[in-house]
Amino acid sequence: MARSILFFLCLSAGILSCSNSNDNEDLTNTVNKNGSVESSILVSPLDSTRNILTTTHKVWVKDTVYKMIEYRDTVPALGTELTTAENRDGDTKTVAVKKEYEIFITVK
């Protein structure tokens, strides 16, 4: 009897500790300006075949931007793809839209 109660308590604790939430405690809406590096990435069109990739880093020290570092590079445009669009009236139409880059950041 005691084993089954212990098993049930352990199982309950395990289930309660699991969460399907995508909450990430590392996400923030503000930048610690006392000592941090703030990075931004922007992909903007240059012409029909090329985009400009701009990466900017702000180095914050004691509530002041100590240094701003910016890199620019030209990357190929991804072309267009067909997709279905819907207007306010609910009418649908197949349209060509520009493909956009997905941005993935790895921080170590």
Secondary structure, 3 states (H helix, E strand, C coil): CHHHHHHHHHHHHHHHHCCCCCCCCCCCCCCCCCEEEEEEEEEEECCCCEEEEEEEEEEEECCEEEEEEEEEEEEECCCEEEEEEECCCCCEEEEEEECCCCCCCCCC
